[in-house]
Amino acid sequence: MLKVRDAIEASTLSKRNPGTKLNSTKPFDCDATNHWGRLGVMMKVLMFALIMSSFTSTLRAQSLASVEYDNLADQLAELAGAAGIEIKRLELAEKFPPKKVYGRLPQKVTQLLSDFNYTIVQTPGQAIERIIIVGRKRHGPRRTVLHTRRHGKNHVIQAVITGVNGYFQEVSLVVDTGADYIVLPRSMMESLGLREDATTMNTLQTANGVIDALIGRLSELRIGNETISNIEVAFIEDSQLGGAKLLGMNVLKRYRFTLDDKRQTITLIKAD
């Protein structure tokens, strides 16, 4: 009878508390299990959303990078349209090729308009509202400043000459506005690969009168960061030069130049 009664009570208790496990010292907490289960699902959904967002952004960046534009104006127009920016005088960029750009919007604008003068109008929140292209940048004249040393009243510069045989050497040249050509001693002709039959005879007016000279060409003359190719040179007897070598007007006339006696410099200015 006792065993039957115990069985009946156990059955009744089980019906009243379906979540209770018999013969267990700890109750089974369904609410806690459901809570952590829901939290785990939410974390998984959030991680999936972040991964998809990153993947979508990467695909979009690759898509934009792979777009081919006909010119810089088309590239600027698409960038401005996506950002809600108005661009004035966009036609000035039509003759320029598109560019590869990186970074955020302000950096991209700077890179795309690097060849232009332009004005940016911003909102009170510092966002770009309008861009006005003023015009193409004007690059100023190229300027070369060379230090000189004095030889009496004359300025002497260092230069590198290259012969037709590819042999090059550094030489000191006296700046001489009265000489028509670069003037070198005849003894240098052989080392520069020049033969007399490859030159022409001419006469030069010098401070000491009219003298004969052989006119040939050097492959290259370098002075500072300036390089002049296929430049004419006059060769005269060593004794008539007294050991000097001259930088004449066939080089100097290519520049606006200034000699500064105090600073001992020569400034060569050549427009692009």
Secondary structure, DSSP 8 states (H G I E B T S, - for coil): -HHHHHHHHHHHHHHH-TT--TT-SS---HHHHHHHHHHHHHHHHHHHHHHHHHHHHHHHHHHHHT---SSHHHHHHHHHHHHT-EEESGGGGTTS------SSHHHHHHHHTTTEEEEEEE-TTS-EEEEEEEEE-----EEEEEE-EEETTEEEEEEEEE-TTS-EEEEEEEE-TT-SSEEEEGGGTTTTT--GGGSEEEEEEETTEEEEEEEEEEEEEEETTEEEEEEEEEEE-HHHHTT--EE-HHHHTTSEEEEETTTTEEEEEE--
